[in-house]
Amino acid sequence: MSNEPERTGNVVKDFCVGLLVAAMALWGAIEIVKAIWVPLCIVVALAGIGALVWWRISARFRGW
């Protein structure tokens, strides 16, 4: 019985440390996405435009 308060304290402490680590990981992931968002959008836009141009050219010359 005398071990219960220590166990409860450890559970609360472990929960708080886990919550802190999870918050730090989420913050880091958001910062990484913020850092690469503009270049990522540019790359996706260029790839989409390239695919559209390729599709139009290949559709035009398909019957040759």
Order of alpha helices (4+ residues) and beta strands (2+ residues): alpha
